Amino acid sequence: MHIEVDIGRQILVIHHDDGSQEGFPVSTARNGPGERAGSEQTPRGWHVVRARIGAGQPPGAVFVGRRPTGEIWSPALAARHPGRDWILTRILWLSGLEPGRNRLGEVDTMRRFIYIHGCPDPEPLGIPGSHGCIRMRNHDVIRVFDAVPAGTRVWIHE
């Protein structure tokens, strides 16, 4: 099993061991693909799901610093926190597997805090818009979270 994220098509696909596939719309970085720290770009290459965060949290649960705040996203909450980069429901924290490309030094995916995570329902998917992470609908990120264990490989490409 592995996950594929196609930046050009803005889709995440789970490739199951039995040959079946499940596809989900995503939103990758507004600034396009790239690996450098501070770039707000989505890193390419082979990664691994290093940590799974948020099991059992309700859809829309708000995370700050990878910890649930106890809040549930709503338009009223969003109005009180304009400009916040919402990380909701579940987090799959990625770590690069390719030293010099997406691991270690100025290109380290994990140190950049690159996740697959839920986002507010009004956020558009299918077009780049994130700060580097891979955003998904909350019900979709729950499905992916439940399907993939830590250690699952993730291939991100254009």
CYANA upper distance limits for C-alpha pairs under 8 A (distance plus 0.5 A):
  1 MET  CA     14 ILE  CA      7.82
  1 MET  CA     15 HIS  CA      5.94
  1 MET  CA     16 HIS  CA      5.12
  1 MET  CA     17 ASP  CA      5.33
  1 MET  CA    152 THR  CA      7.48
  1 MET  CA    153 ARG  CA      8.13
  2 HIS  CA     14 ILE  CA      6.57
  2 HIS  CA     15 HIS  CA      5.83
  2 HIS  CA     16 HIS  CA      7.35
  2 HIS  CA    152 THR  CA      6.31
  2 HIS  CA    153 ARG  CA      5.53
  2 HIS  CA    154 VAL  CA      6.31
  2 HIS  CA    155 TRP  CA      8.15
  3 ILE  CA     12 LEU  CA      7.46
  3 ILE  CA     13 VAL  CA      6.19
  3 ILE  CA     14 ILE  CA      5.09
  3 ILE  CA     15 HIS  CA      6.50
  3 ILE  CA    152 THR  CA      7.89
  3 ILE  CA    153 ARG  CA      6.80
  3 ILE  CA    154 VAL  CA      5.08
  3 ILE  CA    155 TRP  CA      6.72
  4 GLU  CA     12 LEU  CA      6.13
  4 GLU  CA     13 VAL  CA      5.59
  4 GLU  CA     14 ILE  CA      6.94
  4 GLU  CA     15 HIS  CA      7.95
  4 GLU  CA    154 VAL  CA      6.20
  4 GLU  CA    155 TRP  CA      5.29
  4 GLU  CA    156 ILE  CA      6.45
  4 GLU  CA    157 HIS  CA      8.41
  5 VAL  CA     10 GLN  CA      7.86
  5 VAL  CA     11 ILE  CA      6.40
  5 VAL  CA     12 LEU  CA      4.93
  5 VAL  CA     13 VAL  CA      6.93
  5 VAL  CA    154 VAL  CA      7.87
  5 VAL  CA    155 TRP  CA      6.65
  5 VAL  CA    156 ILE  CA      5.17
  5 VAL  CA    157 HIS  CA      6.90
  6 ASP  CA     10 GLN  CA      6.16
  6 ASP  CA     11 ILE  CA      5.95
  6 ASP  CA     12 LEU  CA      6.89
  6 ASP  CA    156 ILE  CA      6.65
  6 ASP  CA    157 HIS  CA      5.85
  6 ASP  CA    158 GLU  CA      6.19
  7 ILE  CA     11 ILE  CA      7.46
  7 ILE  CA     28 THR  CA      7.05
  7 ILE  CA     33 PRO  CA      8.11
  7 ILE  CA    156 ILE  CA      7.66
  7 ILE  CA    157 HIS  CA      6.44
  7 ILE  CA    158 GLU  CA      5.25
  8 GLY  CA    157 HIS  CA      8.38
  8 GLY  CA    158 GLU  CA      5.52
  9 ARG  CA    126 GLY  CA      7.90
 10 GLN  CA     25 PRO  CA      6.58
 10 GLN  CA     26 VAL  CA      5.78
 10 GLN  CA     27 SER  CA      6.46
 10 GLN  CA     28 THR  CA      7.36
 10 GLN  CA    125 LEU  CA      8.23
 10 GLN  CA    126 GLY  CA      5.56
 10 GLN  CA    127 ILE  CA      6.89
 10 GLN  CA    128 PRO  CA      7.90
 11 ILE  CA     23 GLY  CA      7.07
 11 ILE  CA     24 PHE  CA      6.07
 11 ILE  CA     25 PRO  CA      5.08
 11 ILE  CA     26 VAL  CA      5.76
 11 ILE  CA     27 SER  CA      8.39
 11 ILE  CA    126 GLY  CA      7.68
 12 LEU  CA     23 GLY  CA      6.12
 12 LEU  CA     24 PHE  CA      5.69
 12 LEU  CA     25 PRO  CA      6.82
 12 LEU  CA     26 VAL  CA      6.92
 13 VAL  CA     21 GLN  CA      6.95
 13 VAL  CA     22 GLU  CA      5.92
 13 VAL  CA     23 GLY  CA      4.80
 13 VAL  CA     24 PHE  CA      6.87
 14 ILE  CA     21 GLN  CA      5.97
 14 ILE  CA     22 GLU  CA      5.69
 14 ILE  CA     23 GLY  CA      7.01
 14 ILE  CA    144 VAL  CA      8.13
 15 HIS  CA     19 GLY  CA      7.06
 15 HIS  CA     20 SER  CA      6.73
 15 HIS  CA     21 GLN  CA      5.27
 15 HIS  CA     22 GLU  CA      7.45
 16 HIS  CA     20 SER  CA      5.86
 16 HIS  CA     21 GLN  CA      6.44
 24 PHE  CA    136 MET  CA      8.22
 24 PHE  CA    140 ASP  CA      7.34
 25 PRO  CA    125 LEU  CA      6.59
 25 PRO  CA    126 GLY  CA      6.16
 25 PRO  CA    136 MET  CA      7.27
 25 PRO  CA    137 ARG  CA      8.45
 26 VAL  CA    125 LEU  CA      5.72
 26 VAL  CA    126 GLY  CA      6.10
 26 VAL  CA    127 ILE  CA      8.11
 26 VAL  CA    134 ILE  CA      6.86
 26 VAL  CA    135 ARG  CA      5.93
 26 VAL  CA    136 MET  CA      5.49
 26 VAL  CA    137 ARG  CA      8.19
 27 SER  CA    124 PRO  CA      7.99
 27 SER  CA    125 LEU  CA      5.45
 27 SER  CA    126 GLY  CA      6.14
 27 SER  CA    127 ILE  CA      6.00
 27 SER  CA    128 PRO  CA      5.42
 27 SER  CA    129 GLY  CA      6.34
 27 SER  CA    130 SER  CA      6.83
 27 SER  CA    134 ILE  CA      6.24
 27 SER  CA    135 ARG  CA      5.56
 27 SER  CA    136 MET  CA      7.31
 28 THR  CA     32 GLY  CA      7.91
 28 THR  CA     42 THR  CA      6.77
 28 THR  CA    127 ILE  CA      7.85
 28 THR  CA    128 PRO  CA      5.31
 28 THR  CA    129 GLY  CA      6.59
 28 THR  CA    130 SER  CA      5.92
 28 THR  CA    131 HIS  CA      8.29
 28 THR  CA    132 GLY  CA      6.77
 28 THR  CA    133 CYS  CA      6.53
 28 THR  CA    134 ILE  CA      5.30
 28 THR  CA    135 ARG  CA      6.97
 29 ALA  CA     33 PRO  CA      7.34
 29 ALA  CA     40 GLU  CA      7.12
 29 ALA  CA     41 GLN  CA      5.60
 29 ALA  CA     42 THR  CA      5.83
 29 ALA  CA    128 PRO  CA      5.67
 29 ALA  CA    129 GLY  CA      5.83
 29 ALA  CA    130 SER  CA      4.83
 29 ALA  CA    131 HIS  CA      5.77
 29 ALA  CA    132 GLY  CA      4.90
 29 ALA  CA    133 CYS  CA      6.96
 29 ALA  CA    134 ILE  CA      7.87
 30 ARG  CA     40 GLU  CA      8.28
 30 ARG  CA     41 GLN  CA      7.69
 30 ARG  CA    128 PRO  CA      5.09
 30 ARG  CA    129 GLY  CA      4.62
 30 ARG  CA    130 SER  CA      5.89
 30 ARG  CA    131 HIS  CA      6.99
 30 ARG  CA    132 GLY  CA      7.97
 31 ASN  CA     39 SER  CA      8.09
 31 ASN  CA     40 GLU  CA      6.77
 31 ASN  CA     41 GLN  CA      5.76
 31 ASN  CA     42 THR  CA      8.47
 31 ASN  CA    128 PRO  CA      8.23
 31 ASN  CA    129 GLY  CA      8.41
 31 ASN  CA    131 HIS  CA      8.05
 31 ASN  CA    132 GLY  CA      8.20
 32 GLY  CA     41 GLN  CA      5.87
 32 GLY  CA     42 THR  CA      6.91
 32 GLY  CA    128 PRO  CA      7.67
 33 PRO  CA     41 GLN  CA      5.52
 33 PRO  CA     42 THR  CA      5.15
 33 PRO  CA     43 PRO  CA      6.33
 33 PRO  CA     44 ARG  CA      7.22
 33 PRO  CA    158 GLU  CA      8.09
 34 GLY  CA     39 SER  CA      7.63
 34 GLY  CA     41 GLN  CA      5.41
 34 GLY  CA     42 THR  CA      6.06
 34 GLY  CA     43 PRO  CA      5.48
 34 GLY  CA     44 ARG  CA      7.22
 35 GLU  CA     39 SER  CA      7.90
 35 GLU  CA     41 GLN  CA      7.12
 35 GLU  CA     42 THR  CA      7.23
 35 GLU  CA     43 PRO  CA      5.00
 35 GLU  CA     44 ARG  CA      7.35
 35 GLU  CA    101 ARG  CA      7.47
 35 GLU  CA    102 ASN  CA      6.53
 35 GLU  CA    106 GLU  CA      8.47
 35 GLU  CA    107 VAL  CA      5.57
 35 GLU  CA    108 ASP  CA      8.04
 35 GLU  CA    109 THR  CA      7.82
 36 ARG  CA     41 GLN  CA      8.17
 36 ARG  CA     43 PRO  CA      8.49
 36 ARG  CA    106 GLU  CA      6.14
 36 ARG  CA    107 VAL  CA      5.25
 36 ARG  CA    108 ASP  CA      8.29
 37 ALA  CA    106 GLU  CA      5.90
 37 ALA  CA    107 VAL  CA      6.31
 37 ALA  CA    108 ASP  CA      7.78
 37 ALA  CA    112 ARG  CA      6.57
 38 GLY  CA    112 ARG  CA      8.24
 39 SER  CA    132 GLY  CA      8.44
 40 GLU  CA    130 SER  CA      8.41
 40 GLU  CA    131 HIS  CA      5.21
 40 GLU  CA    132 GLY  CA      5.15
 41 GLN  CA    131 HIS  CA      7.03
 41 GLN  CA    132 GLY  CA      4.87
 41 GLN  CA    133 CYS  CA      8.38
 42 THR  CA    114 ILE  CA      8.29
 42 THR  CA    131 HIS  CA      8.41
 42 THR  CA    132 GLY  CA      4.87
 42 THR  CA    133 CYS  CA      6.67
 42 THR  CA    134 ILE  CA      8.11
 43 PRO  CA    102 ASN  CA      7.12
 43 PRO  CA    109 THR  CA      7.31
 43 PRO  CA    132 GLY  CA      8.00
 43 PRO  CA    156 ILE  CA      7.66
 44 ARG  CA    102 ASN  CA      7.66
 44 ARG  CA    155 TRP  CA      7.91
 44 ARG  CA    156 ILE  CA      5.28
 44 ARG  CA    157 HIS  CA      5.87
 44 ARG  CA    158 GLU  CA      8.28
 45 GLY  CA     96 GLY  CA      8.09
 45 GLY  CA     97 LEU  CA      8.40
 45 GLY  CA     98 GLU  CA      7.75
 45 GLY  CA    101 ARG  CA      8.06
 45 GLY  CA    102 ASN  CA      7.53
 45 GLY  CA    155 TRP  CA      6.14
 45 GLY  CA    156 ILE  CA      5.72
 45 GLY  CA    157 HIS  CA      6.80
 46 TRP  CA     96 GLY  CA      6.76
 46 TRP  CA     97 LEU  CA      6.11
 46 TRP  CA     98 GLU  CA      7.15
 46 TRP  CA    153 ARG  CA      7.40
 46 TRP  CA    154 VAL  CA      6.23
 46 TRP  CA    155 TRP  CA      5.11
 46 TRP  CA    156 ILE  CA      6.99
 47 HIS  CA     94 LEU  CA      6.71
 47 HIS  CA     95 SER  CA      5.87
 47 HIS  CA     96 GLY  CA      4.76
 47 HIS  CA     97 LEU  CA      5.58
 47 HIS  CA     98 GLU  CA      8.24
 47 HIS  CA    102 ASN  CA      8.45
 47 HIS  CA    153 ARG  CA      6.19
 47 HIS  CA    154 VAL  CA      5.36
 47 HIS  CA    155 TRP  CA      6.70
 47 HIS  CA    156 ILE  CA      8.21
 48 VAL  CA     94 LEU  CA      6.13
 48 VAL  CA     95 SER  CA      5.89
 48 VAL  CA     96 GLY  CA      6.97
 48 VAL  CA     97 LEU  CA      7.38
 48 VAL  CA    150 ALA  CA      8.22
 48 VAL  CA    151 GLY  CA      6.04
 48 VAL  CA    152 THR  CA      5.99
 48 VAL  CA    153 ARG  CA      4.83
 48 VAL  CA    154 VAL  CA      5.97
 49 VAL  CA     92 LEU  CA      6.54
 49 VAL  CA     93 TRP  CA      6.30
 49 VAL  CA     94 LEU  CA      5.30
 49 VAL  CA     95 SER  CA      6.99
 49 VAL  CA    149 PRO  CA      8.16
 49 VAL  CA    150 ALA  CA      5.67
 49 VAL  CA    151 GLY  CA      5.63
 49 VAL  CA    152 THR  CA      5.86
 49 VAL  CA    153 ARG  CA      6.93
 49 VAL  CA    154 VAL  CA      7.60
 50 ARG  CA     92 LEU  CA      7.95
 50 ARG  CA     93 TRP  CA      6.19
 50 ARG  CA     94 LEU  CA      6.00
 50 ARG  CA     95 SER  CA      6.31
 50 ARG  CA    150 ALA  CA      6.25
 50 ARG  CA    151 GLY  CA      6.52
 51 ALA  CA     91 ILE  CA      8.42
 51 ALA  CA     92 LEU  CA      6.42
 51 ALA  CA     93 TRP  CA      5.64
 51 ALA  CA     94 LEU  CA      7.77
 51 ALA  CA    150 ALA  CA      6.36
 52 ARG  CA     90 ARG  CA      8.09
 52 ARG  CA     91 ILE  CA      6.41
 52 ARG  CA     92 LEU  CA      5.34
 52 ARG  CA     93 TRP  CA      6.97
 52 ARG  CA    145 PHE  CA      7.84
 52 ARG  CA    149 PRO  CA      8.27
 52 ARG  CA    150 ALA  CA      6.86
 53 ILE  CA     66 ARG  CA      7.68
 53 ILE  CA     90 ARG  CA      6.38
 53 ILE  CA     91 ILE  CA      5.46
 53 ILE  CA     92 LEU  CA      6.93
 53 ILE  CA     93 TRP  CA      8.28
 54 GLY  CA     68 PRO  CA      8.03
 54 GLY  CA     89 THR  CA      7.02
 54 GLY  CA     90 ARG  CA      5.28
 54 GLY  CA     91 ILE  CA      6.87
 55 ALA  CA     90 ARG  CA      7.43
 57 GLN  CA     61 ALA  CA      6.69
 57 GLN  CA     89 THR  CA      6.82
 57 GLN  CA     90 ARG  CA      8.07
 58 PRO  CA     72 ILE  CA      8.41
 58 PRO  CA     89 THR  CA      6.91
 59 PRO  CA     72 ILE  CA      8.22
 59 PRO  CA     88 LEU  CA      7.98
 59 PRO  CA     89 THR  CA      5.51
 59 PRO  CA    138 ASN  CA      6.48
 59 PRO  CA    139 HIS  CA      7.58
 60 GLY  CA     72 ILE  CA      5.58
 60 GLY  CA     73 TRP  CA      5.60
 60 GLY  CA     74 SER  CA      8.49
 60 GLY  CA     88 LEU  CA      5.78
 60 GLY  CA     89 THR  CA      5.52
 60 GLY  CA    118 GLY  CA      8.14
 60 GLY  CA    119 CYS  CA      8.28
 60 GLY  CA    120 PRO  CA      7.82
 60 GLY  CA    138 ASN  CA      7.15
 61 ALA  CA     68 PRO  CA      7.14
 61 ALA  CA     69 THR  CA      8.17
 61 ALA  CA     70 GLY  CA      7.41
 61 ALA  CA     71 GLU  CA      6.45
 61 ALA  CA     72 ILE  CA      5.05
 61 ALA  CA     73 TRP  CA      6.88
 61 ALA  CA     88 LEU  CA      5.77
 61 ALA  CA     89 THR  CA      5.25
 62 VAL  CA     68 PRO  CA      6.14
 62 VAL  CA     69 THR  CA      6.30
 62 VAL  CA     70 GLY  CA      7.40
 62 VAL  CA     71 GLU  CA      6.02
 62 VAL  CA     72 ILE  CA      6.22
 62 VAL  CA     73 TRP  CA      6.74
 62 VAL  CA     86 TRP  CA      7.57
 62 VAL  CA     87 ILE  CA      6.58
 62 VAL  CA     88 LEU  CA      5.30
 62 VAL  CA     89 THR  CA      7.14
 63 PHE  CA     67 ARG  CA      5.57
 63 PHE  CA     68 PRO  CA      4.84
 63 PHE  CA     69 THR  CA      6.26
 63 PHE  CA     86 TRP  CA      8.16
 63 PHE  CA     87 ILE  CA      6.02
 63 PHE  CA     88 LEU  CA      6.42
 63 PHE  CA     89 THR  CA      8.19
 64 VAL  CA     68 PRO  CA      6.99
 64 VAL  CA     69 THR  CA      7.11
 64 VAL  CA     87 ILE  CA      7.75
 66 ARG  CA     91 ILE  CA      8.10
 73 TRP  CA     77 LEU  CA      6.65
 73 TRP  CA     78 ALA  CA      7.53
 73 TRP  CA     88 LEU  CA      8.13
 73 TRP  CA    120 PRO  CA      7.55
 74 SER  CA     78 ALA  CA      6.71
 75 PRO  CA     79 ALA  CA      6.64
 76 ALA  CA     80 ARG  CA      7.01
 77 LEU  CA     81 HIS  CA      7.00
 78 ALA  CA     82 PRO  CA      6.49
 78 ALA  CA     84 ARG  CA      8.24
 85 ASP  CA    131 HIS  CA      8.46
 86 TRP  CA    119 CYS  CA      6.52
 86 TRP  CA    120 PRO  CA      7.51
 87 ILE  CA     91 ILE  CA      8.30
 87 ILE  CA    117 HIS  CA      6.63
 87 ILE  CA    118 GLY  CA      6.47
 87 ILE  CA    119 CYS  CA      6.40
 88 LEU  CA    117 HIS  CA      6.82
 88 LEU  CA    118 GLY  CA      5.05
 88 LEU  CA    119 CYS  CA      5.92
 88 LEU  CA    120 PRO  CA      7.85
 88 LEU  CA    138 ASN  CA      7.65
 89 THR  CA    117 HIS  CA      7.62
 89 THR  CA    118 GLY  CA      6.00
 89 THR  CA    119 CYS  CA      8.41
 89 THR  CA    138 ASN  CA      6.58
 89 THR  CA    141 VAL  CA      8.06
 89 THR  CA    142 ILE  CA      7.83
 90 ARG  CA    117 HIS  CA      6.06
 90 ARG  CA    118 GLY  CA      6.64
 90 ARG  CA    138 ASN  CA      8.36
 90 ARG  CA    141 VAL  CA      7.00
 90 ARG  CA    142 ILE  CA      7.07
 90 ARG  CA    145 PHE  CA      7.56
 91 ILE  CA    115 TYR  CA      6.60
 91 ILE  CA    116 ILE  CA      6.34
 91 ILE  CA    117 HIS  CA      5.23
 91 ILE  CA    118 GLY  CA      7.91
 91 ILE  CA    145 PHE  CA      8.42
 92 LEU  CA    115 TYR  CA      5.88
 92 LEU  CA    116 ILE  CA      5.54
 92 LEU  CA    117 HIS  CA      6.95
 92 LEU  CA    145 PHE  CA      7.63
 93 TRP  CA    110 MET  CA      7.60
 93 TRP  CA    113 PHE  CA      7.51
 93 TRP  CA    114 ILE  CA      6.73
 93 TRP  CA    115 TYR  CA      5.01
 93 TRP  CA    116 ILE  CA      7.14
 94 LEU  CA    109 THR  CA      7.11
 94 LEU  CA    110 MET  CA      6.28
 94 LEU  CA    113 PHE  CA      8.13
 94 LEU  CA    114 ILE  CA      6.37
 94 LEU  CA    115 TYR  CA      6.18
 94 LEU  CA    116 ILE  CA      8.11
 95 SER  CA    102 ASN  CA      8.42
 95 SER  CA    103 ARG  CA      7.70
 95 SER  CA    108 ASP  CA      7.98
 95 SER  CA    109 THR  CA      5.85
 95 SER  CA    110 MET  CA      5.04
 95 SER  CA    114 ILE  CA      8.43
 96 GLY  CA    101 ARG  CA      8.48
 96 GLY  CA    102 ASN  CA      5.28
 96 GLY  CA    103 ARG  CA      5.24
 96 GLY  CA    108 ASP  CA      7.04
 96 GLY  CA    109 THR  CA      5.89
 96 GLY  CA    110 MET  CA      7.28
 97 LEU  CA    102 ASN  CA      7.23
 97 LEU  CA    103 ARG  CA      6.54
 98 GLU  CA    102 ASN  CA      6.00
 98 GLU  CA    103 ARG  CA      6.03
 99 PRO  CA    103 ARG  CA      5.01
 99 PRO  CA    104 LEU  CA      6.52
100 GLY  CA    104 LEU  CA      6.92
100 GLY  CA    105 GLY  CA      7.81
100 GLY  CA    107 VAL  CA      7.25
101 ARG  CA    107 VAL  CA      6.69
101 ARG  CA    108 ASP  CA      8.45
102 ASN  CA    107 VAL  CA      5.40
102 ASN  CA    108 ASP  CA      5.57
102 ASN  CA    109 THR  CA      6.05
103 ARG  CA    107 VAL  CA      6.27
103 ARG  CA    108 ASP  CA      4.61
103 ARG  CA    109 THR  CA      6.63
103 ARG  CA    110 MET  CA      8.23
104 LEU  CA    108 ASP  CA      5.10
107 VAL  CA    112 ARG  CA      8.49
108 ASP  CA    112 ARG  CA      6.75
109 THR  CA    113 PHE  CA      7.02
109 THR  CA    114 ILE  CA      6.36
110 MET  CA    114 ILE  CA      6.64
114 ILE  CA    132 GLY  CA      7.01
114 ILE  CA    133 CYS  CA      5.52
114 ILE  CA    134 ILE  CA      8.25
115 TYR  CA    133 CYS  CA      5.62
115 TYR  CA    134 ILE  CA      6.71
116 ILE  CA    133 CYS  CA      6.60
116 ILE  CA    134 ILE  CA      5.16
116 ILE  CA    135 ARG  CA      6.47
116 ILE  CA    136 MET  CA      7.80
116 ILE  CA    141 VAL  CA      8.18
117 HIS  CA    133 CYS  CA      8.05
117 HIS  CA    134 ILE  CA      6.92
117 HIS  CA    135 ARG  CA      5.79
117 HIS  CA    136 MET  CA      6.53
117 HIS  CA    138 ASN  CA      8.42
117 HIS  CA    141 VAL  CA      6.82
118 GLY  CA    135 ARG  CA      6.14
118 GLY  CA    136 MET  CA      5.34
118 GLY  CA    137 ARG  CA      5.98
118 GLY  CA    138 ASN  CA      5.20
118 GLY  CA    140 ASP  CA      8.47
118 GLY  CA    141 VAL  CA      6.28
119 CYS  CA    123 GLU  CA      7.32
119 CYS  CA    135 ARG  CA      6.37
119 CYS  CA    136 MET  CA      6.44
119 CYS  CA    137 ARG  CA      6.44
119 CYS  CA    138 ASN  CA      6.86
120 PRO  CA    137 ARG  CA      7.82
120 PRO  CA    138 ASN  CA      8.12
121 ASP  CA    137 ARG  CA      6.98
121 ASP  CA    138 ASN  CA      8.13
124 PRO  CA    129 GLY  CA      8.35
125 LEU  CA    135 ARG  CA      8.21
125 LEU  CA    136 MET  CA      7.81
130 SER  CA    134 ILE  CA      7.50
130 SER  CA    135 ARG  CA      7.40
136 MET  CA    140 ASP  CA      6.86
136 MET  CA    141 VAL  CA      6.33
137 ARG  CA    141 VAL  CA      6.69
138 ASN  CA    142 ILE  CA      6.81
139 HIS  CA    143 ARG  CA      6.94
140 ASP  CA    144 VAL  CA      6.79
141 VAL  CA    145 PHE  CA      6.38
142 ILE  CA    146 ASP  CA      6.54
143 ARG  CA    147 ALA  CA      6.71
144 VAL  CA    148 VAL  CA      6.72
145 PHE  CA    149 PRO  CA      8.12
148 VAL  CA    152 THR  CA      6.79
